[in-house]
Amino acid sequence: MKDSEAGKMIVVVEDDPDIARIIEQSLKDFSFRTAWCRSGGDLLRRLRSLGPDLCIIDLGLPDMDGIEAMQKVRAESACGILILTGRAHVSDRVMGLEMGADDYMLKPFEPRELVARVRSILRRREGTAAPQAKQVAEFAGWRFNLGNNSLHGPGGEEHGLSTSEAELLKVFVKNPNRILQREQLMGSRDLSPTDRAIDVRVSRLRRKLEADPERAALIKTVYGAGYLFMTTVNWLE
């Protein structure tokens, strides 16, 4: 195990104590720290205090569907997520991945393979994290400076952004090619999931970035899921 992986916190969300024990012991053998949550509610109550680097979430939780628990974690944390499921339906696994899971495993599983999946997710996430020292995002010919909220088009012209538009664009450039739920894009605790303000904000940003806002190429709507910033983002000094 690499030094960077040792001591990472992995939260196991599983109602079966025997399965949870096997997972925890396997992870501890590879120097991971672990915590066990019996339910989705238990996880959500302890999420901030635990500060997980990755959550292993069983889809068959006693108090809520694992997909729902995963969505709520995604709205509050940038941790990795590995789905654990005994469900045979491919649609469940696909939905989990579309909603933000990094990977999945079927029960019954080989403990060492599960650990390998966990390590792989952590390595991928570390490798794709935007460097903190770099504040300029370049995408599709555009340049966006996160430090002063300045946006320049492909021709070098500057485009003004409101504070709310800039905050929305920051979330997009930090999470390219990943479906983001409306809750993740709100950036304000006084908005409810049914508030349409975020959709208006997305529409305004599209009008500035898209050649044809009605046929968006950068900010895609994923019906029933959220929005997708479909482009490659390069980070500049």
Backbone as JSON, one array per atom type, in Angstrom:
{
  "sequence": "MKDSEAGKMIVVVEDDPDIARIIEQSLKDFSFRTAWCRSGGDLLRRLRSLGPDLCIIDLGLPDMDGIEAMQKVRAESACGILILTGRAHVSDRVMGLEMGADDYMLKPFEPRELVARVRSILRRREGTAAPQAKQVAEFAGWRFNLGNNSLHGPGGEEHGLSTSEAELLKVFVKNPNRILQREQLMGSRDLSPTDRAIDVRVSRLRRKLEADPERAALIKTVYGAGYLFMTTVNWLE",
  "N": [[0.83, -1.21, 0.0], [0.47, 2.23, -0.8], [1.89, 5.09, 0.86], [0.18, 7.27, 0.74], [-2.32, 6.14, 0.75], [-2.61, 4.82, 3.14], [-4.31, 4.93, 6.21], [-6.59, 6.19, 5.26], [-10.03, 7.01, 5.56], [-12.63, 4.76, 5.49], [-16.0, 4.29, 5.17], [-18.34, 1.91, 6.01], [-21.44, 1.04, 4.94], [-23.8, -0.91, 5.84], [-26.29, -3.23, 6.66], [-26.07, -5.83, 7.54], [-24.36, -7.35, 10.03], [-22.36, -9.34, 9.91], [-21.37, -9.28, 7.28], [-20.46, -6.65, 7.24], [-18.44, -6.82, 9.15], [-16.58, -8.5, 7.9], [-15.82, -6.9, 5.72], [-14.74, -4.65, 7.03], [-12.56, -5.82, 8.44], [-10.99, -6.73, 6.31], [-10.28, -4.33, 5.09], [-8.88, -3.09, 7.17], [-6.68, -4.74, 7.29], [-5.19, -3.71, 5.29], [-4.37, -1.33, 6.24], [-6.3, 0.7, 6.26], [-8.49, 3.03, 7.85], [-11.62, 2.45, 9.44], [-15.23, 2.74, 9.65], [-18.44, 1.78, 10.8], [-21.72, 1.93, 9.63], [-25.08, 1.23, 10.27], [-27.31, 1.88, 8.81], [-28.86, 4.06, 6.31], [-29.69, 6.45, 7.47], [-28.12, 6.53, 9.77], [-25.6, 6.85, 8.6], [-25.9, 9.41, 7.37], [-26.3, 11.06, 9.58], [-23.82, 10.94, 10.78], [-22.0, 11.7, 8.9], [-20.49, 14.13, 8.52], [-18.88, 14.22, 10.82], [-17.4, 11.88, 10.58], [-16.02, 12.22, 8.18], [-15.41, 10.8, 5.63], [-13.17, 9.25, 3.25], [-14.03, 7.53, 1.4], [-17.11, 5.86, 0.79], [-18.67, 2.75, 1.28], [-21.55, 1.56, 0.13], [-24.38, -0.32, 0.74], [-27.0, -1.3, -1.38], [-29.37, -2.33, -0.43], [-30.57, -1.16, 2.07], [-32.04, -0.89, 5.4], [-33.65, 1.34, 6.06], [-33.8, 3.17, 3.98], [-33.57, 3.42, 0.39], [-30.52, 2.41, -1.08], [-29.61, 3.94, -3.23], [-30.83, 6.39, -2.8], [-29.59, 7.1, -0.38], [-26.98, 7.33, -1.31], [-27.24, 9.5, -3.09], [-27.76, 11.58, -1.3], [-25.4, 11.63, 0.15], [-23.65, 12.38, -1.9], [-24.5, 14.99, -2.3], [-23.46, 16.3, -0.15], [-20.82, 15.6, 0.26], [-17.51, 15.05, -1.07], [-16.51, 12.56, -1.24], [-15.36, 9.26, -2.33], [-17.47, 6.7, -3.78], [-18.55, 3.43, -3.45], [-20.71, 1.07, -4.62], [-22.44, -1.59, -3.14], [-24.08, -4.53, -3.79], [-26.7, -6.99, -3.86], [-28.49, -7.23, -5.76], [-29.73, -8.38, -8.84], [-30.46, -6.99, -11.07], [-29.39, -5.2, -13.83], [-30.09, -2.59, -14.3], [-30.24, -1.32, -11.81], [-27.57, -1.08, -11.04], [-26.57, 0.46, -13.13], [-28.07, 2.79, -12.77], [-27.07, 3.59, -10.3], [-24.39, 4.22, -10.97], [-24.83, 6.29, -12.79], [-25.88, 8.16, -11.08], [-23.73, 8.98, -9.66], [-22.01, 7.16, -8.37], [-18.78, 5.63, -8.01], [-18.01, 3.06, -8.58], [-19.07, -0.43, -8.54], [-19.92, -3.45, -6.73], [-20.89, -6.86, -6.79], [-22.75, -8.95, -4.57], [-22.33, -12.41, -3.76], [-18.98, -11.47, -2.73], [-15.42, -11.29, -3.3], [-13.31, -10.54, -0.71], [-10.67, -9.43, -1.05], [-10.78, -8.49, -3.64], [-12.65, -6.48, -3.35], [-11.22, -4.7, -1.74], [-9.26, -4.02, -3.58], [-10.81, -2.66, -5.46], [-11.6, -0.46, -3.94], [-9.1, 0.79, -3.47], [-8.45, 1.42, -6.11], [-10.44, 3.28, -6.79], [-9.81, 5.37, -5.02], [-7.25, 6.08, -5.95], [-7.87, 6.95, -8.56], [-9.49, 9.17, -8.03], [-7.77, 10.86, -6.66], [-5.98, 11.34, -8.68], [-7.46, 12.81, -10.5], [-8.19, 15.1, -9.24], [-8.49, 18.61, -9.11], [-5.64, 20.68, -9.19], [-4.85, 22.56, -6.34], [-3.36, 24.89, -6.44], [-3.72, 25.91, -8.92], [-5.69, 28.13, -10.67], [-6.98, 28.76, -13.0], [-9.24, 27.67, -15.32], [-9.43, 25.95, -18.35], [-11.48, 25.36, -21.09], [-13.03, 24.05, -23.95], [-12.07, 26.18, -25.52], [-12.61, 28.34, -23.92], [-11.68, 30.45, -21.11], [-11.58, 30.46, -17.65], [-11.18, 32.2, -14.76], [-10.95, 31.28, -11.54], [-10.21, 32.68, -9.37], [-10.8, 35.42, -9.65], [-13.2, 35.41, -10.93], [-13.31, 35.97, -13.66], [-14.2, 35.61, -17.08], [-13.23, 34.52, -20.22], [-13.78, 34.4, -23.71], [-13.4, 32.22, -26.63], [-12.31, 33.96, -28.53], [-10.9, 35.73, -27.05], [-12.37, 37.73, -25.91], [-13.93, 39.33, -23.11], [-16.4, 38.12, -20.87], [-19.03, 39.07, -18.83], [-19.89, 37.84, -15.6], [-22.42, 37.04, -13.27], [-22.38, 36.81, -9.67], [-23.69, 34.47, -8.82], [-23.76, 33.0, -11.2], [-21.04, 32.63, -11.64], [-20.37, 31.06, -9.41], [-21.79, 28.76, -10.01], [-20.52, 27.96, -12.38], [-18.02, 27.36, -11.36], [-18.52, 25.0, -9.95], [-19.15, 23.32, -12.07], [-16.73, 23.27, -13.66], [-15.03, 22.03, -11.93], [-16.05, 19.53, -11.83], [-16.12, 17.99, -14.36], [-17.75, 16.12, -17.01], [-19.43, 14.59, -15.44], [-22.42, 13.61, -13.94], [-24.34, 15.96, -12.29], [-26.44, 16.54, -9.61], [-29.31, 18.67, -9.09], [-29.38, 19.61, -6.48], [-26.69, 19.56, -5.79], [-25.73, 21.64, -7.28], [-26.81, 23.92, -6.3], [-25.62, 25.51, -4.22], [-26.5, 27.06, -2.17], [-28.04, 27.14, 0.92], [-30.62, 27.95, 1.34], [-32.28, 27.2, -0.64], [-34.71, 24.96, -1.88], [-34.99, 21.5, -3.05], [-36.98, 21.58, -4.98], [-37.02, 24.09, -5.95], [-36.86, 26.25, -8.71], [-34.85, 27.97, -9.31], [-32.21, 27.22, -9.8], [-32.35, 26.11, -12.31], [-32.92, 28.29, -13.87], [-30.57, 29.7, -13.51], [-28.75, 27.96, -14.75], [-29.72, 28.16, -17.35], [-29.13, 30.83, -17.97], [-26.34, 30.77, -17.87], [-25.83, 29.03, -19.95], [-26.6, 30.6, -22.14], [-24.46, 32.28, -22.34], [-22.26, 30.64, -22.77], [-22.85, 28.76, -24.77], [-23.07, 28.18, -28.29], [-25.48, 27.66, -29.47], [-27.95, 27.82, -27.42], [-30.32, 26.35, -27.29], [-29.67, 23.92, -28.25], [-27.78, 22.6, -26.5], [-24.31, 22.01, -26.09], [-22.3, 22.0, -24.26], [-23.32, 22.21, -21.56], [-25.25, 19.8, -20.62], [-28.57, 18.6, -20.26], [-29.61, 16.05, -18.18], [-32.19, 14.19, -18.09], [-34.23, 13.67, -15.3], [-32.09, 13.29, -13.67], [-30.06, 15.38, -13.54], [-27.55, 17.74, -14.38], [-24.94, 17.82, -16.87], [-21.63, 18.62, -17.41], [-20.18, 18.63, -20.26], [-17.22, 18.34, -21.31], [-13.63, 18.66, -21.75], [-11.53, 19.71, -19.15], [-8.81, 21.73, -18.61], [-6.25, 22.64, -16.36], [-4.64, 25.64, -15.62], [-1.76, 27.6, -14.68]],
  "CA": [[0.0, 0.0, 0.0], [1.18, 3.5, -0.84], [1.72, 5.89, 2.06], [-0.94, 8.17, 0.56], [-3.56, 5.4, 0.98], [-2.66, 4.4, 4.54], [-5.04, 5.82, 7.11], [-7.8, 6.73, 4.66], [-11.25, 6.59, 6.26], [-13.63, 4.08, 4.67], [-17.22, 4.05, 5.92], [-19.09, 0.76, 5.51], [-22.87, 1.23, 5.21], [-24.29, -2.27, 5.62], [-27.09, -3.62, 7.82], [-25.69, -7.18, 7.97], [-23.13, -7.2, 10.81], [-21.34, -10.29, 9.49], [-20.75, -8.76, 6.06], [-19.74, -5.43, 7.62], [-17.24, -7.23, 9.87], [-15.63, -9.01, 6.91], [-15.31, -5.76, 4.96], [-13.88, -3.84, 7.9], [-11.31, -6.51, 8.71], [-10.21, -6.75, 5.07], [-9.74, -2.98, 4.9], [-7.89, -2.83, 8.22], [-5.48, -5.49, 6.93], [-4.43, -2.87, 4.36], [-4.08, -0.06, 6.96], [-7.37, 1.69, 6.18], [-9.37, 3.24, 9.01], [-13.0, 2.13, 9.05], [-16.36, 2.99, 10.54], [-19.6, 1.02, 10.34], [-23.05, 2.51, 9.79], [-26.06, 0.18, 10.03], [-28.4, 2.37, 7.97], [-28.62, 5.32, 5.62], [-29.87, 7.54, 8.42], [-26.93, 6.53, 10.62], [-24.53, 7.44, 7.8], [-26.11, 10.84, 7.15], [-26.11, 11.75, 10.86], [-22.41, 10.91, 11.17], [-21.18, 11.95, 7.72], [-19.52, 15.22, 8.7], [-17.91, 13.89, 11.87], [-16.55, 10.81, 10.1], [-15.16, 12.75, 7.11], [-14.91, 9.65, 4.86], [-12.54, 9.36, 1.94], [-14.86, 6.68, 0.53], [-18.21, 5.13, 1.43], [-19.17, 1.54, 0.65], [-22.97, 1.63, 0.45], [-25.23, -1.42, 0.3], [-28.25, -0.77, -1.94], [-30.53, -2.84, 0.32], [-30.56, -0.69, 3.45], [-33.35, -1.08, 6.03], [-34.46, 2.55, 6.24], [-33.95, 3.91, 2.72], [-32.88, 2.8, -0.72], [-29.12, 2.8, -1.13], [-29.44, 5.01, -4.22], [-31.21, 7.63, -2.12], [-28.52, 7.42, 0.56], [-25.83, 7.76, -2.11], [-27.5, 10.84, -3.6], [-27.63, 12.54, -0.2], [-23.98, 11.75, 0.43], [-23.07, 13.15, -3.01], [-24.86, 16.41, -2.15], [-22.76, 16.88, 0.99], [-19.43, 15.17, 0.38], [-16.78, 14.73, -2.31], [-15.86, 11.26, -1.05], [-15.64, 8.22, -3.31], [-18.6, 5.84, -3.43], [-18.59, 2.09, -4.02], [-21.99, 0.42, -4.38], [-22.41, -3.02, -2.85], [-25.46, -4.95, -4.01], [-27.04, -8.36, -4.19], [-29.52, -7.14, -6.8], [-29.27, -8.91, -10.12], [-30.87, -6.12, -12.16], [-28.36, -4.3, -14.34], [-30.59, -1.21, -14.24], [-29.9, -0.76, -10.51], [-26.16, -0.73, -11.05], [-26.41, 1.57, -14.07], [-28.61, 3.99, -12.13], [-26.12, 4.01, -9.28], [-23.25, 4.86, -11.63], [-25.3, 7.55, -13.37], [-26.15, 9.1, -10.0], [-22.5, 9.46, -9.05], [-21.14, 6.14, -7.78], [-17.53, 5.44, -8.75], [-17.9, 1.66, -8.99], [-19.99, -1.29, -7.81], [-19.57, -4.85, -6.58], [-22.03, -7.74, -6.54], [-22.64, -9.98, -3.53], [-21.19, -12.46, -2.84], [-17.78, -10.87, -3.29], [-14.13, -11.67, -2.74], [-12.85, -9.38, 0.06], [-9.47, -8.79, -1.6], [-11.18, -7.73, -4.83], [-13.31, -5.28, -2.86], [-10.15, -3.78, -1.33], [-8.63, -3.54, -4.81], [-11.72, -1.66, -6.04], [-11.5, 0.73, -3.08], [-7.83, 1.44, -3.76], [-8.52, 1.96, -7.47], [-11.27, 4.49, -6.75], [-9.05, 6.43, -4.34], [-6.18, 6.53, -6.85], [-8.47, 7.73, -9.66], [-9.99, 10.45, -7.53], [-6.6, 11.7, -6.37], [-5.36, 11.7, -9.95], [-8.29, 13.75, -11.27], [-8.5, 16.3, -8.46], [-7.88, 19.83, -9.66], [-4.59, 21.21, -8.32], [-5.33, 23.72, -5.59], [-2.6, 26.09, -6.77], [-4.11, 26.38, -10.24], [-6.97, 28.81, -10.55], [-7.55, 29.07, -14.32], [-9.76, 26.49, -16.01], [-9.57, 26.13, -19.8], [-12.38, 24.34, -21.64], [-13.68, 24.37, -25.23], [-11.63, 27.5, -25.98], [-12.9, 29.36, -22.89], [-10.81, 30.51, -19.94], [-12.31, 30.96, -16.49], [-10.31, 32.39, -13.6], [-11.75, 31.08, -10.33], [-9.79, 33.63, -8.36], [-11.48, 36.72, -9.78], [-14.46, 35.17, -11.66], [-13.28, 36.5, -15.02], [-14.44, 34.61, -18.11], [-12.84, 34.98, -21.55], [-14.23, 33.52, -24.76], [-12.4, 31.72, -27.57], [-11.68, 35.06, -29.24], [-10.22, 36.6, -26.09], [-13.28, 38.73, -25.36], [-14.35, 39.07, -21.74], [-17.84, 38.02, -20.65], [-19.35, 39.29, -17.43], [-20.64, 36.81, -14.88], [-22.94, 37.39, -11.96], [-21.79, 35.97, -8.63], [-24.33, 33.15, -8.82], [-23.32, 32.3, -12.4], [-19.64, 32.24, -11.42], [-20.35, 29.95, -8.47], [-22.27, 27.59, -10.74], [-19.48, 27.54, -13.32], [-16.95, 26.75, -10.55], [-18.9, 23.61, -9.68], [-19.06, 22.58, -13.34], [-15.35, 23.04, -14.12], [-14.39, 21.1, -10.98], [-16.67, 18.21, -11.97], [-16.48, 17.76, -15.77], [-18.16, 14.78, -17.45], [-20.04, 13.89, -14.31], [-23.78, 14.08, -13.71], [-24.5, 16.66, -11.03], [-27.83, 16.78, -9.25], [-29.65, 20.07, -8.87], [-29.0, 19.94, -5.11], [-25.25, 19.8, -5.75], [-25.43, 22.87, -8.0], [-27.48, 25.07, -5.68], [-24.64, 26.38, -3.57], [-27.16, 27.92, -1.18], [-28.87, 26.29, 1.77], [-31.99, 28.42, 1.45], [-33.04, 26.71, -1.78], [-35.18, 23.59, -1.75], [-34.78, 20.74, -4.28], [-38.01, 21.88, -5.97], [-36.85, 25.47, -6.4], [-36.42, 26.26, -10.11], [-33.83, 29.01, -9.5], [-30.99, 26.64, -10.36], [-32.57, 25.92, -13.75], [-32.79, 29.63, -14.47], [-29.14, 30.0, -13.48], [-28.13, 27.15, -15.81], [-30.15, 28.73, -18.62], [-28.36, 32.07, -18.19], [-24.96, 30.4, -18.16], [-25.83, 28.47, -21.31], [-26.68, 31.68, -23.13], [-23.13, 32.89, -22.45], [-21.25, 29.67, -23.19], [-23.27, 27.91, -25.89], [-23.35, 28.81, -29.58], [-26.93, 27.5, -29.63], [-28.44, 27.38, -26.12], [-31.41, 25.39, -27.42], [-29.04, 22.62, -28.53], [-26.58, 22.72, -25.67], [-23.23, 21.05, -26.31], [-21.45, 21.99, -23.07], [-24.1, 21.9, -20.36], [-26.31, 18.89, -21.05], [-29.6, 18.2, -19.3], [-29.83, 14.61, -18.06], [-33.54, 14.19, -17.54], [-34.44, 12.82, -14.14], [-30.85, 13.14, -12.9], [-29.4, 16.65, -13.27], [-26.85, 18.37, -15.49], [-23.64, 17.25, -17.19], [-20.72, 19.55, -18.07], [-19.54, 17.68, -21.17], [-16.03, 18.88, -21.96], [-12.37, 18.43, -21.03], [-11.07, 20.9, -18.45], [-7.39, 21.77, -18.31], [-5.97, 23.64, -15.33], [-3.47, 26.43, -15.93], [-1.25, 28.42, -13.57]],
  "C": [[0.86, 1.25, 0.0], [0.91, 4.27, 0.45], [0.51, 6.79, 1.96], [-2.28, 7.48, 0.82], [-3.71, 5.0, 2.45], [-3.41, 5.43, 5.38], [-6.28, 6.46, 6.52], [-9.02, 6.17, 5.39], [-12.27, 6.01, 5.28], [-14.84, 3.78, 5.55], [-18.01, 2.94, 5.24], [-20.55, 0.92, 5.93], [-23.58, -0.07, 4.84], [-25.06, -2.73, 6.86], [-26.76, -5.02, 8.33], [-24.36, -7.1, 8.72], [-22.02, -8.15, 10.38], [-20.6, -9.8, 8.25], [-19.92, -7.52, 6.39], [-18.42, -5.78, 8.31], [-16.16, -7.72, 8.9], [-14.99, -7.86, 6.14], [-14.34, -4.94, 5.8], [-12.53, -4.51, 8.15], [-10.41, -6.53, 7.49], [-9.55, -5.4, 4.83], [-8.66, -2.66, 5.93], [-6.59, -3.58, 7.95], [-4.58, -4.69, 5.99], [-4.28, -1.45, 4.91], [-5.11, 1.04, 6.73], [-8.02, 1.84, 7.55], [-10.8, 2.97, 8.56], [-14.0, 2.58, 10.1], [-17.56, 2.27, 9.94], [-20.89, 1.78, 10.64], [-24.08, 1.46, 9.4], [-27.15, 0.59, 9.04], [-28.01, 3.65, 7.26], [-28.72, 6.5, 6.57], [-28.66, 7.67, 9.34], [-25.76, 7.18, 9.89], [-24.69, 8.95, 7.7], [-25.93, 11.64, 8.44], [-24.64, 11.9, 11.21], [-21.46, 11.35, 10.06], [-20.1, 13.0, 7.97], [-18.47, 14.87, 9.73], [-16.95, 12.81, 11.42], [-15.57, 11.29, 9.03], [-14.59, 11.65, 6.23], [-14.17, 10.04, 3.59], [-13.32, 8.55, 0.92], [-15.92, 6.01, 1.37], [-18.54, 3.89, 0.6], [-20.62, 1.41, 1.07], [-23.73, 0.46, -0.14], [-26.54, -0.83, -0.23], [-29.47, -1.2, -1.13], [-30.51, -2.45, 1.77], [-31.96, -0.77, 4.07], [-34.25, 0.15, 6.08], [-34.65, 3.37, 4.97], [-33.21, 3.16, 1.63], [-31.45, 3.3, -0.77], [-28.84, 3.9, -2.13], [-29.76, 6.36, -3.6], [-30.12, 8.07, -1.14], [-27.3, 7.96, -0.18], [-26.01, 9.18, -2.62], [-27.31, 11.89, -2.51], [-26.17, 12.71, 0.21], [-23.3, 12.62, -0.63], [-23.33, 14.64, -2.86], [-24.05, 17.09, -1.05], [-21.27, 16.57, 1.04], [-18.82, 14.86, -0.98], [-16.1, 13.37, -2.22], [-16.19, 10.3, -2.19], [-16.81, 7.36, -2.84], [-18.5, 4.53, -4.2], [-19.91, 1.46, -3.63], [-21.76, -1.07, -4.15], [-23.84, -3.52, -2.95], [-25.59, -6.43, -4.32], [-28.1, -8.4, -5.27], [-28.96, -7.58, -8.15], [-29.55, -7.96, -11.28], [-29.74, -5.16, -12.56], [-28.79, -2.85, -14.18], [-30.25, -0.55, -12.91], [-28.46, -0.29, -10.48], [-25.9, 0.46, -11.97], [-26.92, 2.87, -13.45], [-27.66, 4.52, -11.07], [-24.93, 4.73, -9.87], [-23.64, 6.21, -12.2], [-25.52, 8.61, -12.29], [-24.89, 9.5, -9.23], [-21.62, 8.44, -8.37], [-19.89, 5.98, -8.64], [-17.39, 4.02, -9.28], [-18.93, 0.86, -8.21], [-19.42, -2.7, -7.71], [-20.82, -5.64, -6.25], [-21.73, -8.68, -5.37], [-22.99, -11.33, -4.18], [-19.93, -11.95, -3.52], [-16.54, -11.44, -2.63], [-13.55, -10.45, -2.02], [-11.63, -8.67, -0.53], [-9.79, -8.02, -2.87], [-11.85, -6.43, -4.42], [-12.26, -4.24, -2.44], [-9.46, -3.19, -2.56], [-9.49, -2.47, -5.48], [-11.64, -0.35, -5.24], [-10.22, 1.5, -3.4], [-7.83, 2.09, -5.14], [-9.32, 3.26, -7.5], [-10.48, 5.65, -6.12], [-7.93, 6.98, -5.23], [-6.74, 7.39, -7.98], [-8.89, 9.11, -9.19], [-8.84, 11.39, -7.19], [-5.97, 12.2, -7.66], [-6.13, 12.72, -10.73], [-8.63, 15.02, -10.5], [-7.79, 17.51, -9.04], [-6.83, 20.36, -8.7], [-5.05, 22.5, -7.65], [-4.63, 25.0, -6.01], [-3.02, 26.68, -8.11], [-5.54, 26.91, -10.22], [-7.63, 29.12, -11.89], [-7.95, 27.77, -15.01], [-9.95, 26.81, -17.49], [-10.43, 25.01, -20.35], [-13.02, 24.87, -22.92], [-13.32, 25.76, -25.74], [-11.86, 28.62, -24.99], [-11.84, 29.31, -21.79], [-11.58, 31.16, -18.79], [-11.36, 31.01, -15.3], [-11.17, 32.33, -12.33], [-11.39, 32.07, -9.24], [-10.52, 34.95, -8.42], [-12.78, 36.64, -10.6], [-14.49, 35.75, -13.07], [-13.41, 35.36, -16.04], [-14.09, 35.21, -19.47], [-13.21, 33.94, -22.6], [-13.1, 33.08, -25.67], [-11.66, 32.81, -28.33], [-10.95, 36.02, -28.34], [-11.11, 37.63, -25.44], [-13.73, 38.34, -23.95], [-15.87, 39.07, -21.64], [-18.12, 38.18, -19.16], [-20.18, 38.15, -16.85], [-21.19, 37.38, -13.59], [-22.29, 36.47, -10.94], [-22.37, 34.57, -8.65], [-23.92, 32.33, -10.04], [-21.88, 31.8, -12.25], [-19.55, 31.05, -10.47], [-20.81, 28.66, -9.13], [-21.2, 27.06, -11.68], [-18.31, 26.89, -12.57], [-17.26, 25.28, -10.27], [-18.75, 22.77, -10.95], [-17.61, 22.27, -13.72], [-14.6, 22.09, -13.18], [-14.94, 19.68, -11.1], [-17.08, 17.94, -13.42], [-16.87, 16.3, -16.02], [-18.71, 13.93, -16.31], [-21.42, 14.48, -14.07], [-23.88, 14.71, -12.33], [-25.98, 16.91, -10.78], [-28.06, 18.26, -8.99], [-29.23, 20.51, -7.48], [-27.51, 20.27, -5.01], [-24.88, 21.14, -6.39], [-25.99, 24.12, -7.31], [-26.52, 26.05, -5.04], [-25.24, 27.31, -2.55], [-28.14, 27.08, -0.39], [-30.32, 26.74, 1.82], [-32.84, 28.02, 0.24], [-33.47, 25.27, -1.55], [-34.97, 22.86, -3.07], [-35.8, 21.04, -5.37], [-37.92, 23.31, -6.5], [-36.27, 25.47, -7.82], [-35.33, 27.3, -10.36], [-32.58, 28.45, -10.15], [-31.14, 26.44, -11.86], [-32.46, 27.24, -14.49], [-31.32, 30.0, -14.56], [-28.4, 29.23, -14.58], [-28.47, 27.73, -17.17], [-29.35, 29.99, -18.96], [-26.91, 31.76, -18.55], [-24.84, 29.8, -19.55], [-25.82, 29.56, -22.36], [-25.33, 32.36, -23.34], [-22.1, 31.93, -23.04], [-21.58, 28.94, -24.49], [-23.5, 28.72, -27.16], [-24.84, 28.75, -29.86], [-27.48, 26.95, -28.32], [-29.56, 26.35, -26.19], [-30.89, 23.99, -27.74], [-27.69, 22.59, -27.81], [-25.57, 21.62, -25.93], [-22.34, 20.93, -25.07], [-22.21, 21.56, -21.83], [-25.33, 21.1, -20.77], [-27.31, 18.66, -19.92], [-29.73, 16.68, -19.33], [-31.15, 14.45, -17.34], [-33.69, 13.18, -16.41], [-33.22, 12.68, -13.25], [-30.21, 14.47, -12.56], [-28.77, 17.23, -14.51], [-25.44, 17.77, -15.63], [-22.81, 18.28, -17.94], [-19.82, 18.72, -18.97], [-18.39, 18.33, -21.93], [-14.79, 18.49, -21.15], [-11.92, 19.74, -20.41], [-9.58, 20.76, -18.16], [-7.13, 22.9, -17.33], [-4.63, 24.31, -15.59], [-3.03, 27.21, -14.7], [-1.94, 29.76, -13.52]]
}
